[in-house]
Each structure stands twice: as structure tokens, then as C-alpha cells.
Amino acid sequence: MPQISQLAATYSSQVFWMLVFFGFIFFFIGRGMVPRVMATVEARDKQIAGDLAAAEAARTAADAEEEAWRTHANAQRAEAQAVIAKAKADAAKAGEARLAKAGAAIDARLTQADARIAKARAKAAGEIETVASEAAGSIAARIAGLTVDSAAAKAAVKEALNG
């Protein structure tokens, strides 16, 4: 086989050209293109790291702003609760004052009414005594034919009513 005998003669030539070709590729790509690609990758990594740092700083600032807002909102809420509590207390005091004033007015009216009732009761009792003494004198005159002195009749009615 003549092809096999040529193999040794062409083998060294093929190895030589293969080394030249791969050497050229190594130097062209490895020394020329790879550093550019690596520089691009490094720049990209730096940009991503910078963006992440900026995002982290923005998040920290937003968290601080939110915390400040919450603190402010809580302070305003507490202030509003204090104003509401004060308003309730003032309203309760005003209501108590009105109730005390109304109670005093009602007590005064009750005292006046009790006085009028006592006066009317005393007047009615006096009238009852007068009517009863007149009736007793009239009854004694009709039934027994006696004339009873009005003072004696009043004394007898008073004794019967009190006794």
C-alpha cells in the first residue's frame, strides 16, 4: 500500500503546518482577542457591581426615609390621639357642668314644688278641719238637737285627726 508509505513522508509536514496553524490561532486569538474580551467582561462586572452598590445605597436610603416617615406618622398619630383625648375630657367636663347646672335647677324646682305641696297640704288640712268641724256641729244639731260651739267642734276634730 503506497498510501501508508507516504504517511511517514507527509507526517512531519502535516505536524509542522498544524503547529504553525494552531500557533497562529493561539497568538491571534489568545494574545489579541482574549484580552479584549476579558477587558469587556471586567468592565461589565465593574458596571454591574457599581449598579448593585448604587441599588443597595438607594434601598438603604429608601429604608431610612420610610423609617423617618413612619416615625413622623406615629408622632402625628400620637398627637392626634392626645388631641382627641383632651377633646373628650373637655366634653365630659362640659357635660358634667351642664348636668350639675341642670341638677341644681331641678333640685331648686323640686324644693319649690315641695314647698308648694306642703303649703297646699297645710291649707287643705286647715280646710278639712274647718269643714269637718262645721259638719260635726251640723250633724250634732240635726241628730241630737244640740248646738255645738265652733271652737269645741274644731278642738274635737283636731283631736280626732291627730289622735
DRENKOL-484280 format. One record per residue: residue number from 1; residue in three letters; x, y, z of N, C-alpha, C in turn. Coordinates in nm, 3 decimals. Atoms other than C-alpha are relative to their C-alpha. Example, Ala and Ser with C-alpha at 12.3 -4.5 7.8 and 13.67 -1.06 7.14 Angstrom:
   num   residu       n_X       n_Y       n_Z      ca_X      ca_Y      ca_Z       c_X       c_Y       c_Z
     1      ALA     0.089    -0.119     0.000     1.230    -0.450     0.780     0.090     0.120     0.000
     2      SER    -0.082    -0.119    -0.006     1.367    -0.106     0.714    -0.077     0.109     0.073
end
This chain:
   num   residu       n_X       n_Y       n_Z      ca_X      ca_Y      ca_Z       c_X       c_Y       c_Z
     1      MET     0.083    -0.115     0.000     0.000     0.000     0.000     0.089     0.123     0.000
     2      PRO    -0.087    -0.116     0.014     0.159     0.304    -0.120    -0.044     0.116     0.089
     3      GLN     0.047    -0.112    -0.081    -0.059     0.540     0.090     0.066    -0.004     0.138
     4      ILE    -0.058     0.012    -0.132     0.089     0.407     0.409     0.147     0.037    -0.006
     5      SER    -0.140    -0.036     0.010     0.442     0.450     0.284     0.017     0.151    -0.014
     6      GLN    -0.008    -0.145     0.011     0.368     0.818     0.208    -0.030     0.068     0.132
     7      LEU     0.043    -0.057    -0.128     0.237     0.872     0.552     0.120     0.052     0.078
     8      ALA    -0.118    -0.042    -0.074     0.582     0.897     0.708     0.061     0.123    -0.064
     9      ALA    -0.061    -0.113     0.070     0.697     1.144     0.444    -0.085     0.125     0.020
    10      THR     0.087    -0.117    -0.014     0.394     1.372     0.479    -0.033     0.030     0.145
    11      TYR     0.036    -0.017    -0.141     0.351     1.326     0.854     0.073     0.118     0.061
    12      SER    -0.077    -0.109    -0.058     0.626     1.566     0.951    -0.045     0.133    -0.057
    13      SER     0.048    -0.122     0.062     0.496     1.824     0.706    -0.135     0.039     0.059
    14      GLN     0.132    -0.028    -0.056     0.143     1.797     0.846     0.011     0.048     0.145
    15      VAL    -0.021    -0.041    -0.138     0.265     1.824     1.204     0.052     0.143     0.001
    16      PHE    -0.055    -0.135     0.006     0.465     2.133     1.108    -0.109     0.101    -0.028
    17      TRP     0.106    -0.096     0.033     0.168     2.306     0.944    -0.109     0.006     0.107
    18      MET     0.097    -0.001    -0.110    -0.059     2.203     1.226     0.052     0.087     0.114
    19      LEU    -0.058    -0.084    -0.105     0.178     2.364     1.479    -0.001     0.147    -0.042
    20      VAL     0.003    -0.138     0.049     0.202     2.676     1.262    -0.142     0.054     0.009
    21      PHE     0.139    -0.043    -0.001    -0.176     2.696     1.226    -0.049     0.022     0.142
    22      PHE     0.046    -0.014    -0.139    -0.252     2.635     1.597     0.079     0.109     0.073
    23      GLY    -0.078    -0.108    -0.058     0.031     2.869     1.696    -0.053     0.135    -0.043
    24      PHE     0.058    -0.123     0.050    -0.113     3.138     1.474    -0.132     0.029     0.070
    25      ILE     0.129    -0.015    -0.066    -0.458     3.082     1.622     0.022     0.038     0.147
    26      PHE    -0.026    -0.029    -0.140    -0.315     3.082     1.974     0.043     0.145     0.018
    27      PHE    -0.048    -0.137    -0.014    -0.129     3.408     1.924    -0.104     0.103    -0.045
    28      PHE     0.100    -0.094     0.049    -0.405     3.575     1.724    -0.117     0.011     0.096
    29      ILE     0.117     0.000    -0.088    -0.695     3.473     1.948     0.043     0.017     0.145
    30      GLY    -0.041    -0.001    -0.141    -0.513     3.411     2.277     0.064     0.130     0.042
    31      ARG    -0.070    -0.123    -0.037    -0.295     3.721     2.268    -0.070     0.126    -0.051
    32      GLY     0.063    -0.119     0.058    -0.510     3.951     2.057    -0.144     0.019     0.042
    33      MET     0.143    -0.016    -0.024    -0.876     3.881     2.114    -0.040    -0.028     0.145
    34      VAL     0.039     0.036    -0.136    -0.895     3.722     2.459     0.019     0.117     0.096
    35      PRO    -0.010    -0.113    -0.092    -0.755     4.028     2.641    -0.110     0.104    -0.021
    36      ARG     0.110    -0.093     0.025    -1.015     4.247     2.471    -0.132    -0.052     0.059
    37      VAL     0.122     0.061    -0.056    -1.293     4.005     2.565     0.004     0.006     0.153
    38      MET    -0.012    -0.003    -0.146    -1.161     3.984     2.921    -0.017     0.143     0.053
    39      ALA     0.017    -0.140    -0.041    -1.141     4.365     2.942    -0.147     0.039    -0.003
    40      THR     0.144    -0.028     0.009    -1.504     4.385     2.826    -0.076    -0.066     0.115
    41      VAL     0.065     0.073    -0.110    -1.608     4.121     3.083     0.027     0.071     0.132
    42      GLU    -0.034    -0.070    -0.124    -1.422     4.306     3.359    -0.075     0.133     0.011
    43      ALA     0.075    -0.126    -0.001    -1.581     4.637     3.259    -0.146    -0.024     0.032
    44      ARG     0.140     0.036    -0.027    -1.919     4.471     3.262    -0.019    -0.037     0.146
    45      ASP     0.008     0.037    -0.141    -1.851     4.317     3.603     0.007     0.123     0.090
    46      LYS    -0.011    -0.123    -0.078    -1.743     4.658     3.735    -0.129     0.080    -0.006
    47      GLN     0.124    -0.075     0.015    -2.055     4.821     3.594    -0.113    -0.066     0.080
    48      ILE     0.103     0.073    -0.076    -2.278     4.550     3.744     0.022     0.020     0.150
    49      ALA    -0.030    -0.022    -0.142    -2.101     4.583     4.080    -0.036     0.142     0.041
    50      GLY     0.035    -0.139    -0.029    -2.142     4.961     4.065    -0.151     0.020     0.006
    51      ASP     0.146    -0.009     0.000    -2.509     4.928     3.976    -0.058    -0.065     0.125
    52      LEU     0.048     0.067    -0.122    -2.560     4.681     4.262     0.027     0.085     0.124
    53      ALA    -0.033    -0.087    -0.114    -2.383     4.915     4.505    -0.093     0.121     0.002
    54      ALA     0.092    -0.114     0.006    -2.596     5.207     4.385    -0.141    -0.041     0.041
    55      ALA     0.133     0.050    -0.037    -2.911     4.997     4.419    -0.007    -0.024     0.151
    56      GLU    -0.003     0.024    -0.145    -2.809     4.893     4.771    -0.004     0.132     0.077
    57      ALA     0.002    -0.132    -0.064    -2.740     5.257     4.863    -0.139     0.063    -0.010
    58      ALA     0.135    -0.054     0.018    -3.076     5.359     4.718    -0.100    -0.071     0.091
    59      ARG     0.089     0.075    -0.089    -3.251     5.082     4.912     0.020     0.043     0.144
    60      THR    -0.029    -0.044    -0.136    -3.077     5.187     5.233    -0.059     0.139     0.024
    61      ALA     0.057    -0.134    -0.013    -3.178     5.549     5.172    -0.153    -0.007     0.006
    62      ALA     0.146     0.014    -0.001    -3.536     5.442     5.097    -0.048    -0.056     0.134
    63      ASP     0.037     0.055    -0.131    -3.546     5.233     5.416     0.010     0.107     0.108
    64      ALA    -0.016    -0.108    -0.098    -3.416     5.528     5.617    -0.113     0.101    -0.014
    65      GLU     0.109    -0.096     0.025    -3.672     5.758     5.455    -0.133    -0.057     0.049
    66      GLU     0.123     0.063    -0.046    -3.950     5.508     5.524    -0.008    -0.002     0.152
    67      GLU    -0.004     0.001    -0.146    -3.843     5.476     5.886    -0.027     0.139     0.056
    68      ALA     0.025    -0.139    -0.042    -3.837     5.856     5.920    -0.148     0.035    -0.018
    69      TRP     0.142    -0.026     0.026    -4.183     5.873     5.764    -0.087    -0.069     0.104
    70      ARG     0.079     0.073    -0.100    -4.316     5.605     5.999     0.011     0.065     0.137
    71      THR    -0.018    -0.068    -0.128    -4.168     5.782     6.299    -0.083     0.127     0.004
    72      HIS     0.078    -0.124     0.008    -4.325     6.108     6.186    -0.150    -0.032     0.005
    73      ALA     0.142     0.038     0.001    -4.660     5.936     6.118    -0.045    -0.045     0.139
    74      ASN     0.035     0.044    -0.136    -4.654     5.769     6.460    -0.009     0.117     0.096
    75      ALA     0.005    -0.120    -0.085    -4.578     6.102     6.625    -0.129     0.078    -0.026
    76      GLN     0.124    -0.070     0.032    -4.866     6.265     6.440    -0.122    -0.076     0.051
    77      ARG     0.111     0.082    -0.050    -5.094     5.974     6.530    -0.015     0.016     0.151
    78      ALA     0.004    -0.017    -0.146    -4.999     6.006     6.898    -0.051     0.139     0.036
    79      GLU     0.047    -0.137    -0.025    -5.055     6.383     6.882    -0.151     0.008    -0.024
    80      ALA     0.144     0.000     0.029    -5.397     6.329     6.724    -0.077    -0.071     0.111
    81      GLN     0.065     0.071    -0.110    -5.485     6.075     6.995    -0.006     0.088     0.125
    82      ALA    -0.002    -0.090    -0.116    -5.381     6.327     7.261    -0.104     0.110    -0.016
    83      VAL     0.100    -0.103     0.025    -5.598     6.596     7.099    -0.141    -0.057     0.018
    84      ILE     0.132     0.064    -0.014    -5.891     6.354     7.082    -0.031    -0.025     0.147
    85      ALA     0.021     0.026    -0.143    -5.843     6.252     7.446    -0.030     0.129     0.074
    86      LYS     0.024    -0.129    -0.065    -5.827     6.618     7.551    -0.140     0.050    -0.034
    87      ALA     0.134    -0.043     0.040    -6.140     6.696     7.350    -0.107    -0.081     0.073
    88      LYS     0.096     0.084    -0.073    -6.321     6.401     7.510    -0.008     0.044     0.146
    89      ALA    -0.001    -0.042    -0.140    -6.212     6.513     7.856    -0.070     0.135     0.016
    90      ASP     0.066    -0.130    -0.006    -6.321     6.872     7.786    -0.151    -0.015    -0.018
    91      ALA     0.143     0.024     0.023    -6.655     6.748     7.651    -0.064    -0.063     0.123
    92      ALA     0.054     0.064    -0.121    -6.701     6.527     7.957    -0.015     0.103     0.112
    93      LYS     0.010    -0.104    -0.104    -6.624     6.822     8.189    -0.117     0.095    -0.030
    94      ALA     0.110    -0.089     0.038    -6.864     7.045     7.995    -0.134    -0.068     0.024
    95      GLY     0.123     0.075    -0.024    -7.129     6.774     8.009    -0.031    -0.012     0.148
    96      GLU     0.021     0.008    -0.145    -7.077     6.729     8.381    -0.046     0.134     0.056
    97      ALA     0.041    -0.133    -0.047    -7.104     7.105     8.431    -0.146     0.027    -0.036
    98      ARG     0.140    -0.020     0.040    -7.427     7.115     8.231    -0.093    -0.087     0.083
    99      LEU     0.082     0.088    -0.083    -7.560     6.815     8.423    -0.012     0.055     0.142
   100      ALA     0.005    -0.057    -0.135    -7.468     6.979     8.755    -0.092     0.121     0.003
   101      LYS     0.086    -0.119     0.007    -7.636     7.303     8.647    -0.147    -0.041    -0.013
   102      ALA     0.137     0.048     0.016    -7.944     7.115     8.529    -0.050    -0.067     0.127
   103      GLY     0.038     0.063    -0.127    -7.944     6.909     8.850    -0.033     0.104     0.106
   104      ALA     0.028    -0.107    -0.097    -7.926     7.227     9.057    -0.133     0.066    -0.031
   105      ALA     0.128    -0.061     0.038    -8.214     7.377     8.860    -0.116    -0.093     0.035
   106      ILE     0.105     0.096    -0.033    -8.416     7.058     8.903    -0.020    -0.007     0.151
   107      ASP     0.011     0.002    -0.146    -8.337     7.049     9.275    -0.074     0.124     0.051
   108      ALA     0.069    -0.122    -0.041    -8.449     7.411     9.307    -0.148    -0.010    -0.031
   109      ARG     0.141     0.018     0.036    -8.773     7.331     9.123    -0.068    -0.098     0.094
   110      LEU     0.058     0.097    -0.092    -8.826     7.025     9.343    -0.024     0.062     0.138
   111      THR     0.016    -0.066    -0.130    -8.771     7.234     9.656    -0.121     0.093    -0.004
   112      GLN     0.116    -0.089     0.014    -9.021     7.493     9.529    -0.129    -0.081    -0.004
   113      ALA     0.120     0.083     0.010    -9.266     7.217     9.438    -0.034    -0.062     0.135
   114      ASP     0.026     0.056    -0.134    -9.223     7.053     9.781    -0.060     0.106     0.092
   115      ALA     0.054    -0.109    -0.084    -9.285     7.389     9.944    -0.145     0.028    -0.036
   116      ARG     0.139    -0.024     0.042    -9.599     7.444     9.734    -0.091    -0.114     0.046
   117      ILE     0.080     0.115    -0.043    -9.717     7.091     9.811    -0.025     0.005     0.151
   118      ALA     0.017    -0.008    -0.146    -9.656     7.138    10.186    -0.099     0.111     0.035
   119      LYS     0.092    -0.112    -0.024    -9.837     7.473    10.172    -0.142    -0.042    -0.034
   120      ALA     0.134     0.045     0.042   -10.127     7.317     9.980    -0.053    -0.104     0.097
   121      ARG     0.040     0.103    -0.095   -10.132     7.023    10.222    -0.048     0.065     0.131
   122      ALA     0.039    -0.069    -0.124   -10.143     7.258    10.523    -0.132     0.073    -0.020
   123      LYS     0.125    -0.070     0.029   -10.414     7.466    10.356    -0.116    -0.098    -0.007
   124      ALA     0.105     0.101     0.012   -10.610     7.151    10.269    -0.035    -0.057     0.137
   125      ALA     0.026     0.052    -0.136   -10.568     7.022    10.626    -0.083     0.101     0.079
   126      GLY     0.078    -0.105    -0.069   -10.696     7.357    10.759    -0.142     0.003    -0.050
   127      GLU     0.135     0.001     0.057   -10.989     7.348    10.522    -0.076    -0.125     0.043
   128      ILE     0.065     0.125    -0.044   -11.059     6.984    10.615    -0.045     0.015     0.144
   129      GLU     0.038    -0.021    -0.140   -11.058     7.080    10.983    -0.122     0.091     0.009
   130      THR     0.112    -0.095    -0.003   -11.293     7.372    10.916    -0.127    -0.069    -0.047
   131      VAL     0.117     0.069     0.056   -11.527     7.163    10.700    -0.046    -0.110     0.096
   132      ALA     0.036     0.108    -0.091   -11.513     6.871    10.946    -0.065     0.056     0.127
   133      SER     0.061    -0.058    -0.121   -11.586     7.098    11.245    -0.139     0.052    -0.028
   134      GLU     0.134    -0.046     0.038   -11.878     7.258    11.061    -0.093    -0.118    -0.019
   135      ALA     0.083     0.119     0.022   -12.004     6.914    10.956    -0.034    -0.066     0.133
   136      ALA     0.025     0.062    -0.131   -11.965     6.782    11.313    -0.106     0.080     0.076
   137      GLY     0.101    -0.084    -0.069   -12.161     7.080    11.451    -0.136    -0.018    -0.063
   138      SER     0.126     0.016     0.071   -12.429     7.038    11.185    -0.061    -0.136     0.027
   139      ILE     0.048     0.136    -0.026   -12.451     6.662    11.240    -0.053    -0.009     0.143
   140      ALA     0.043     0.003    -0.141   -12.475     6.710    11.620    -0.132     0.075     0.015
   141      ALA     0.123    -0.077    -0.009   -12.750     6.971    11.571    -0.114    -0.077    -0.063
   142      ARG     0.108     0.075     0.067   -12.953     6.751    11.335    -0.035    -0.127     0.075
   143      ILE     0.027     0.131    -0.060   -12.913     6.420    11.510    -0.043     0.017     0.147
   144      ALA     0.028    -0.008    -0.143   -12.903     6.518    11.877    -0.077     0.126     0.036
   145      GLY     0.067    -0.125    -0.026   -13.055     6.864    11.850     0.083     0.089     0.091
   146      LEU    -0.091    -0.077    -0.084   -12.750     7.009    12.028     0.063     0.111    -0.083
   147      THR    -0.078    -0.104     0.065   -12.577     7.331    11.944     0.141    -0.010     0.054
   148      VAL    -0.141     0.019    -0.038   -12.202     7.284    11.945     0.074     0.129    -0.037
   149      ASP    -0.082    -0.118     0.022   -11.969     7.576    11.983     0.103    -0.033    -0.109
   150      SER    -0.093     0.029     0.110   -11.743     7.607    11.671     0.141    -0.026     0.052
   151      ALA    -0.132     0.024    -0.058   -11.427     7.621    11.889     0.007    -0.139     0.057
   152      ALA     0.003     0.134    -0.057   -11.526     7.300    12.068    -0.001    -0.103    -0.112
   153      ALA     0.006     0.092     0.113   -11.607     7.133    11.734     0.139    -0.009    -0.066
   154      LYS    -0.134     0.001     0.058   -11.265     7.240    11.597     0.096    -0.079     0.086
   155      ALA    -0.089     0.071    -0.090   -11.090     7.103    11.905    -0.025    -0.150    -0.007
   156      ALA     0.034     0.140     0.009   -11.276     6.772    11.881     0.050    -0.059    -0.134
   157      VAL    -0.047     0.049     0.131   -11.191     6.738    11.506     0.152    -0.010    -0.001
   158      LYS    -0.145     0.003    -0.006   -10.827     6.824    11.572     0.047    -0.121     0.079
   159      GLU    -0.036     0.115    -0.084   -10.809     6.562    11.844    -0.023    -0.130    -0.074
   160      ALA     0.030     0.122     0.075   -10.968     6.302    11.617     0.098    -0.020    -0.117
   161      LEU    -0.094     0.010     0.112   -10.738     6.380    11.324     0.143    -0.032     0.047
   162      ASN    -0.136     0.020    -0.050   -10.413     6.385    11.528     0.012    -0.129     0.080
   163      GLY    -0.006     0.110    -0.094   -10.501     6.101    11.760    -0.009    -0.131    -0.060
end
